[in-house]
Amino acid sequence: MCVTTFMLLLDVTVVNVGLPSLREALHASFAEQQWVIAAYTLSMAAFLLSSGSLADQIGRKKIFTLGLVVFTFASLTAGLAVNPWMLNLARGVQGVGAAMLFSVGLALIGQEFRGARARGTAFGVWGGVGGLAFAFGPLIGGSLTTALSWRWIFLVNVPIGLLALLPTVRKLREFRDPDSRGIDWAGMTTFGLALALLLFGLMAGNSMGWDCPPILFAFGIGAVLLAVFAAVQQGKGRAAMLDLSLFRIRSFNGVAWGTFLNNAASLASVFLLISYMQNALGYSAWQTGVRFLPLTLTLFVVALLTGRLGAAVSPGLLLGTAIALIAVGLGLVTLVHPSSDWTALLPSLIVTGTGMGMFNPPRAAVTVGIVGPARAGMASGVGQTFQQAGVALGVSGFGALFQRCVVSAFTGSDVGRQLGDRADSVAHEVATGTANDLSGLVPPSMLDAANAAARTAYVDSLTEVVRLCALVAAVGAVLVFTLIRRSDLHESAVGGNS
């Protein structure tokens, strides 16, 4: 579980760092860069719940093994992509494989460890490995991109996947729900299509237009399918893919919605901060990775320590404190000004890294601890669905808002007014990070003033959007503090060590 988790999270961080090189090689627009991340998270979110439920029905080892094969093959295809369309299609298939791996990962750990102390230690190690991927991901991504090619940020998954396949086949124990009542094909189909359509509408609405027919169709049909899914689940009882009675448990709502809001805020902010270091400050992929070490190394250390606190400290207190720290850390981005160097981000990186490291171990323990071992796959799938839906919506939504803020700020500046009709096109170049220097886009006599206005618009928009992310995370912290309680956990999660 730790090896594959390292691979999946490494894939996220190395992709972020390699986006500028990928943009230049494939001539990708800002929207196409967002889809490199969004295609992965959208398909993952759409298939997580069905993969978790299917694993309980036919076997967690089978789903995990298939997911590893699919993810490895899709990584190879992404590394060989010749245009943005091929790359994003491969990323979508990668997301399907990742959904199979993520959906049962927590359940597989949960089935091997019983009791708060044993699970806390196991999830702490698992969270620490995730932190290790975050810690070394930017450096690995920067090294591969600088020394070899952006293609190796995907090709690196191939040897890792093949090495992980052998112990998966030979050592992993099979488990399925002994009271399984058949596969809920209707639920799997309606939910997967509904979530995919709704997320597509939210992610593509800004670039395509919110009132264009494809977006309206996606929202309309997605909403209808979601209602059909809820009706189907109500009539299936225990055979349902999603036990809707889970949403009557306060702690389940707390961890689900807290996870959604936290990931929407924190991962979108990381995406924007990486773009800031590379596009506004001009650092290379490797240099950006080095400067993110205060966040990633803090995350790694705190995740290891947090696992040991799981048995002694209320999970709601740990999770709420974690998200509150993330909110504070994101709020500290307001210390950055147009003339600032990257060191102005240090307080934000350290505090945010502390919160992110504290978040995952208790989040995992609560997610699978609310139900019994037989239904842990479904609960894990639901939890990961909320997590990845938050990432997809956060990166696309806050990214679109950031672009709009930059364009508005630049066109409204003195330079923008002097440029007249050309201001909007120049502003879009600034917003998408395709123009660190506006030479050739503005008259030579205006160049210095235009570069200064662009830098101010970029940084002011960054702090404005990340401040909103901090507010979203704070709402998540309030929900977690209010709703999660130890008494809702299953006895297998709160008993003694085993």
ABEGO torsion letter per residue (X at the ends): XAAAAAAAAAAAAAAAAAAAAAAAAAGBBAAAAAAAAAAAAAAAAAAAAAAAAAAAAAEAAAAAAAAAAAAAAAAAAAAABABAAAAAAAAAAAAAAAAAAAAAAAAAAAAABBEAAAAAAAAAAAAAAAAAAAAAAAAAAAAAAAABBAAAAAAAAAAAAAAAAAAAAAABBBBBBAABAEBBAAAAAAAAAAAAAAAAAAAAAAAAEAABAAAAAAAAAAAAAAAAAAAAAAAAEAABABBAAAAABAAAAAAAAAAAAAAAAAAAAAAAAAAAAAAAAGBBAAAAAAAAAAAAAAAAAAAAAAAAAAAABBAAAAAAAAAAAAAAAAAAAAABBAABBAAAAAAAAAAAAAAAAAAAAAAAAAAAAABBAAAAAAAAAAAAAAAAAAAAAAAAAAAAAAAAAAAAAAAABAAAAAAEAAAAAAAAAAAAGABABABGABBAAAAAAAAAAAAAAAAAAAAAAAAAAAAAAAAAAAAAAAABBAAABBAAAABBBX
